[in-house]
């Protein structure tokens, strides 16, 4: 008999039930639930499917292009605005003078 000061915990067991995954059947069930027919999906899965269907909007290339152009425009305005503030105003000099790095 050996003396044990600390009891080591046993590893937790889990129940893993392997199952066969058929992507065609899953897609068929998802499509049936989306159309409102009787399906094997649970109420929670059906609700999740309806919510994701409402939230996801198909993106067309013209919409993506417009979004990209707006993003580029915002970046350009920010860059040119920063360059203007740095070069043509005394804001940076006043800020540095405030901390005593540069004298006025």
C-alpha positions in Angstrom: 0.0 0.0 0.0 1.4 3.3 -0.9 0.9 6.6 0.8 -0.7 9.3 -1.3 -0.7 12.9 -0.1 -2.7 14.4 -3.0 -5.5 12.7 -4.8 -5.1 13.0 -8.5 -8.4 13.5 -10.3 -9.6 11.0 -12.8 -10.0 12.2 -16.4 -13.6 13.1 -17.2 -15.4 10.8 -19.5 -17.5 11.9 -22.3 -20.0 10.2 -24.5 -19.0 10.5 -28.1 -21.5 9.1 -30.5 -20.0 9.0 -34.0 -22.6 9.6 -36.7 -22.6 9.7 -40.4 -22.7 13.1 -42.0 -24.4 13.4 -45.4 -24.0 16.9 -46.8 -26.7 16.4 -49.4 -29.2 15.3 -46.7 -28.3 18.2 -44.4 -28.8 20.7 -47.3 -32.1 19.1 -48.1 -33.3 19.4 -44.5 -32.1 22.9 -44.3 -33.9 23.8 -47.5 -37.1 22.1 -46.4 -37.0 24.1 -43.1 -36.3 27.3 -45.0 -39.4 26.8 -47.2 -41.5 25.9 -44.1 -42.1 22.2 -44.8 -41.9 19.6 -42.1 -38.3 18.8 -41.3 -36.2 17.0 -38.8 -34.5 20.2 -37.5 -35.2 21.2 -34.0 -37.1 24.4 -33.2 -33.9 26.1 -32.2 -32.2 25.1 -35.5 -35.2 26.3 -37.5 -35.1 29.7 -35.6 -31.4 30.0 -36.2 -31.9 29.2 -39.9 -34.6 31.8 -40.3 -32.5 34.5 -38.5 -29.5 33.8 -40.6 -31.6 33.8 -43.8 -33.0 37.3 -42.8 -29.6 38.7 -41.9 -27.6 37.5 -44.9 -28.0 39.7 -47.9 -26.6 38.5 -51.2 -23.9 40.9 -52.3 -23.9 41.9 -55.9 -20.7 43.2 -57.5 -22.0 46.7 -58.0 -22.8 47.1 -54.3 -19.3 45.7 -53.4 -17.7 48.1 -55.8 -19.6 51.1 -54.4 -18.6 50.2 -50.8 -15.0 49.8 -51.9 -15.0 53.3 -53.5 -16.6 54.9 -50.4 -13.9 53.2 -48.3 -11.1 54.5 -50.5 -12.6 58.0 -50.4 -12.7 58.0 -46.6 -9.1 56.9 -46.5 -8.0 59.6 -49.0 -9.9 62.3 -47.0 -8.2 61.1 -43.8 -4.7 61.1 -45.3 -5.0 64.4 -47.1 -6.6 66.0 -43.9 -3.7 64.7 -41.8 -1.1 66.1 -44.3 -2.9 69.5 -44.3 -2.9 69.6 -40.5 0.8 68.6 -40.2 2.1 70.9 -42.9 -0.2 74.0 -43.0 -1.2 74.6 -39.4 0.7 75.3 -36.2 -1.1 72.5 -34.3 1.9 70.2 -34.1 4.3 73.0 -33.1 1.9 74.2 -30.4 1.5 70.6 -29.2 5.3 70.1 -29.0 5.7 73.5 -27.3 3.1 72.4 -24.7 5.4 69.6 -23.6 8.6 71.7 -23.8 10.1 69.8 -26.8 10.2 72.9 -29.0 10.3 76.5 -27.9 8.0 79.0 -29.5 
